[in-house]
Amino acid sequence: MKFVPLVWAGIWRNRTESLLTLLALSVGFTLFGTMLTLNQAYERAIVDTRMDRLIVACAFDCGEIPIGYAQQVARIPHVTAVGGELWTGEFHPDKQHPPITVMLVDEGMRRAWPELPMSEADWRALDLNPTGIFLGRTAAARHKVHVGDTVIVNSGPGGTADGSGLYYFTVLGFIADPPGWHEGPLETIVGNLRYQQNWGRLDERNIVLTLRVAVDRPENARAVCREIETWFTNATPALYCVPARADAQETADANINMRQISLGIGAAGLFMILFLCANGIADSVRERLPEFGVLKAMGFRDSHVALLVILEAAIPTLLATLIGGALAWAVDALIAHLALTGAIALPETHATPAAFGWALAAALLIALLSALAPLNRLRRMDVAAVITGR
């Protein structure tokens, strides 16, 4: 307890400077916490996408794959399930509502993409109601519909058997958004492919846009992809295959590698914190050399003086970590809200205890590094010369 008045006096020797330094440190830790959380969001989105799930599409942007391809792919060794999916075209029903895109899936998707957060009861309900849909959390928040509501999707003139292009879907329930890569407001709206096969244009039935393939082990994923591409090299259309995780990583790094950029910005924030803290402690020790000389003359050992300097560096830094952590949590919550509503194209972020733990560890390390040079100066100090002012 005898150190408390000395540490307090050292920290508040210049209140204005101390407050400005605390503010700057808090901003630095806010930046670091926000960037660290954003980086973790990108990494989590990629890791959540499984390597033993394959995405198969047309090799040359043809768009359509005959549904019969699924049976041929299912015969390839190590393939455990194949499912097909098709999306209705986006449309703008009116000025007040956002466009809707429904992902129509077949029965095989239940085993090919079991991570789709639908229960057995949901699948049974979808099978019994070909016109039904389940909305994910993001879609439900944007469209504000209720169970039993009718959602009309306009696929464009001539898009259905009667020429109207209108699909009438009934909301059966709501599900969580599926894990994996989400950049921006990915709306998960799951419907039954049988509806399109029975009601769509005759020349557009029995087709899908993508096949999802499940394999028995992740290490077989790339080999199965090569086998699929080999089988369909000379087919019309030819197929392209990629593991879902590799596709997610390519998508994340397609334009700007935000994972590396977020780490770079976070590192810049830490460097700013280190510079401010080290400069502040160095100035404090330099201005108080006579005081430290008197303390040594009174019997304070080097370890006691070192503790004073380290505490003077650590207390404002840790306090700034708490303030910056609270601000970073608020910023992350804002980013999550904007991503959910589609205002920004970023993965949804959530502050984690791990990120706060890294910030605390960084604060302690910065405090120790900031104290190294001043402590070395104090260790080599000539006490008599300092006290006498020589």
Buried (B, 14 or more C-beta within 10 A) or exposed (E): EEBEEBBEEBBEBBEEEBEEBBEBBBBBBBBBBBBBBBBBBBBBBBBBBBBBBBBBBBBEEEEBBBBEBBEBBBEBEBBEBBBBBBBBBEBEEEEEEBEBBBBBBBBBBBEBBBBBBBEEEBBEBBEEBBBBBBBBBBBBBBBEBEEEEEBEBBBEEEBBEEEEBBBEBBBBBBBEBBBBBBBBBBBBBBBBBBBBBEBBBEEBBBBBBBBBBBBEEEEBBBEBBEBBBEBBEEEEBBBBBBBBBBBBBEBBBEEEEBBEBBBEBBEBBBEBBBBBBBEBBBBBBEEBBEBBBBBBEEEBEEEBBBBBBBBBBBBBBBBBBBBBBBBBBEBBEBBBEBBBEBEBEBBBBBBBEEBBEBBBEBBBEBBBBBBBEBBEBBEEBEBEEBBEEE
